[in-house]
C-alpha cells in the first residue's frame, strides 16, 4: 500500500478489525447502492470514505428542494439534476482513488439481474416495498448479500438478508404491503444509513457479527434499540 493511501486510511488501518488486509478487501469490493436519497446518502459517503473500490448507484430521481433536509449528498444548486450524477461527482471529489458508477434508471425486474451480477453486495437505500421485493428476490437467486434498511419518522431498522436463511419475504411475506410513510427527520436516515454502511464493512472485512438473519431496530424518541432473530 502506497504512502498516500496509508495516510488517507490511517485511522482505520490501525484497527485490528480492518488493518492492511481489510483495506485491501475494501479496495477490491464492489458494492451497489439502490437509491441515493435519505438512506443512500450516508451509505454512499461512508463507503466512499472507507475506500470501497467500486461503488455503483442506481436511481432515476432528480434532486428536489425537499430532499435537502436529509439527503446530504446534494446542494441547492443541484435542484432538478439527476441524483446519481450529482452523487457520483460528490463521491469522486471525496475519494478520487475509487471508481463510482452511476445508473440513471429505475431498478426493476428487467434490469436487476444484470446490475446485481456485477457486484458483491447490494445495499438498500430505497423507500418502497415493491423495489425491496425485487432486490431480495434477485439477491437470493444470485447468492448476493442484501443489506436492508428502512426508516419511518424517528424509527429505523437494518438487517442482512439473502446471506443466511432470511429474505425480505421472511420479514414481509405479504406482497401487498402498503407504501411506506414519507414522514422523517433528517437524523433518522443518517443513523440507519450509517449502520447499513457499517454492515457492509463487516461483511467485506470479515469482523464482528453482522446482522445475518437478525434485525436491528431503533426508536430515536426513547433511544431504545433491539436486535432480534428473524424466524
C-alpha positions in Angstrom: 0.0 0.0 0.0 1.5 3.3 -1.0 2.1 6.3 1.3 -0.8 8.4 0.1 -3.3 5.6 0.7 -1.8 4.8 4.1 -2.3 8.4 5.1 -5.8 8.5 3.8 -6.9 5.4 5.7 -4.6 5.6 8.7 -7.3 6.0 11.3 -9.0 2.7 10.2 -5.8 0.8 9.3 -4.8 0.8 12.9 -8.0 -1.0 13.9 -7.3 -4.8 14.2 -10.7 -5.5 12.6 -9.5 -3.8 9.4 -5.8 -3.4 9.1 -4.0 -3.6 5.8 -5.7 -6.9 4.7 -9.1 -5.5 5.4 -8.2 -2.3 3.5 -7.2 -4.4 0.5 -10.5 -6.3 0.7 -12.3 -2.9 0.7 -10.4 -1.8 -2.3 -11.4 -4.9 -4.2 -15.0 -4.8 -3.1 -17.9 -3.9 -5.5 -21.0 -2.5 -3.8 -24.2 -1.4 -5.4 -26.5 1.1 -3.6 -30.1 1.1 -4.8 -31.5 4.6 -4.2 -29.4 7.6 -3.3 -31.8 9.5 -1.2 -32.0 9.8 2.6 -30.5 6.4 3.3 -28.3 6.2 0.2 -26.6 9.5 1.0 -24.8 8.4 4.2 -24.3 4.9 2.9 -22.5 6.2 -0.2 -20.5 8.8 1.7 -19.2 6.4 4.3 -18.4 3.6 1.9 -16.5 6.0 -0.4 -14.6 7.5 2.6 -13.7 4.0 3.8 -12.2 3.1 0.4 -14.7 0.7 -1.1 -13.1 0.2 -4.5 -16.1 0.2 -6.8 -19.4 1.8 -5.8 -22.4 1.6 -8.1 -25.6 3.7 -7.6 -28.9 3.2 -9.3 -31.7 5.8 -9.1 -33.8 7.6 -11.6 -34.9 10.6 -9.5 -33.8 14.2 -9.6 -32.8 16.5 -6.7 -35.7 18.5 -5.2 -35.6 21.2 -2.6 -37.5 18.9 -0.1 -34.6 16.4 -0.3 -32.1 18.8 1.2 -33.5 18.4 4.7 -31.9 14.9 4.9 -30.1 13.9 1.6 -26.7 15.3 2.5 -25.1 14.4 -0.9 -26.8 17.3 -2.6 -27.0 21.1 -2.5 -29.4 23.8 -3.7 -27.6 24.5 -6.9 -28.3 20.9 -8.0 -32.1 21.0 -7.7 -33.6 19.4 -10.9 -30.4 17.5 -11.7 -30.2 13.7 -11.7 -29.3 12.4 -8.3 -26.9 9.7 -9.4 -24.8 12.1 -11.4 -24.6 14.6 -8.6 -23.8 11.8 -6.2 -21.0 10.5 -8.4 -19.5 13.9 -8.6 -19.6 14.3 -4.8 -18.1 10.9 -4.1 -15.3 11.3 -6.6 -14.5 14.7 -5.0 -14.3 12.9 -1.7 -12.2 10.0 -2.8 -10.5 10.1 -6.3 -8.9 6.7 -5.6 -12.2 4.7 -6.1 -14.5 4.0 -9.0 -18.0 5.4 -8.9 -20.6 4.2 -11.4 -23.9 5.9 -11.9 -27.0 4.2 -13.3 -29.6 6.9 -14.1 -32.5 4.5 -14.2 -35.1 2.9 -12.0 -34.4 -0.6 -10.7 -36.9 -3.1 -12.0 -37.3 -6.8 -12.6 -35.9 -6.5 -16.1 -32.5 -4.8 -15.2 -31.9 -6.0 -11.6 -30.3 -9.3 -12.5 -27.8 -7.8 -14.9 -26.9 -5.0 -12.5 -26.6 -7.2 -9.4 -24.4 -9.8 -11.2 -21.6 -7.1 -11.4 -21.5 -6.5 -7.6 -20.6 -8.4 -4.4 -23.1 -6.7 -2.1 -26.4 -4.8 -2.7 -27.4 -2.1 -0.2 -30.9 -0.8 0.3 -31.4 3.0 0.0 -35.0 2.7 -1.2 -38.3 3.8 0.3 -40.8 1.4 -1.1 -41.8 -2.2 -0.7 -42.0 -3.3 -4.4 -38.4 -2.4 -5.0 -37.3 -4.3 -1.9 -39.0 -7.4 -3.1 -37.1 -7.2 -6.4 -33.8 -6.6 -4.6 -34.4 -9.6 -2.2 -35.6 -12.0 -4.9 -32.7 -11.3 -7.2 -30.1 -11.3 -4.4 -31.5 -14.7 -3.2 -31.3 -16.0 -6.8 -27.7 -14.8 -7.3 -26.4 -15.5 -3.8 -25.6 -11.8 -3.1 -25.9 -10.4 0.4 -28.7 -7.8 0.7 -28.1 -5.1 3.4 -31.6 -4.0 4.1 -32.5 -0.7 5.9 -35.8 1.2 6.4 -36.9 4.3 8.2 -40.1 5.9 9.2 -40.3 9.1 11.3 -38.0 8.6 14.2 -37.6 4.8 13.8 -35.4 2.6 11.7 -34.2 -1.0 11.2 -31.4 -2.8 9.5 -30.8 -6.5 8.6 -28.5 -8.6 6.4 -30.7 -10.7 4.2 -30.1 -13.4 1.5 -26.8 -14.5 3.1 -28.3 -16.9 5.6 -31.9 -18.2 5.5 -33.9 -15.0 5.8 -35.0 -12.9 2.8 -37.2 -9.8 2.7 -40.2 -12.1 2.2 -39.4 -13.7 5.5 -39.9 -10.3 7.1 -42.9 -9.3 5.0 -44.4 -12.4 3.3 -47.5 -10.5 2.0 -46.7 -8.9 -1.4 -49.5 -6.4 -0.9 -47.7 -4.3 1.8 -48.8 -0.6 1.7 -46.5 2.2 0.6 -44.0 3.2 3.3 -44.7 6.5 5.1 -42.8 9.6 4.0 -42.5 11.3 7.3 -38.9 11.5 8.5 -36.5 13.8 10.4 -33.0 14.1 8.8 -31.0 12.4 11.5 -33.0 9.1 11.2 -31.6 8.1 7.8 -28.2 9.4 8.9 -28.1 6.9 11.8 -29.7 4.0 9.9 -27.7 4.5 6.7 -24.6 4.6 8.9 -25.4 1.3 10.4 -26.0 -0.1 6.9 -22.6 1.1 5.8 -21.1 -0.5 8.9 -22.7 -3.8 7.9 -21.0 -3.6 4.5 -17.6 -3.0 6.2 -18.2 -6.0 8.4 -19.2 -8.3 5.5 -16.2 -7.2 3.4 -13.6 -7.2 6.1 -14.9 -10.2 8.0 -15.0 -8.9 11.5 -17.6 -9.0 14.3 -21.1 -10.5 13.9 -23.1 -8.9 11.0 -26.8 -8.9 11.2 -27.3 -12.1 9.2 -30.8 -13.4 9.8 -31.2 -10.8 12.5 -32.8 -7.4 12.5 -31.7 -4.3 14.5 -34.3 -1.6 15.3 -34.0 1.8 17.0 -36.5 4.3 18.3 -34.9 7.8 18.4 -37.6 9.1 20.7 -36.5 6.8 23.5 -33.1 5.6 22.2 -34.3 2.0 22.7 -32.6 -0.4 20.4 -33.2 -4.1 19.9 -31.7 -6.9 17.9 -33.8 -10.0 17.3 -33.5 -13.2 15.3 -35.5 -13.4 12.1 -37.5 -16.6 12.1 
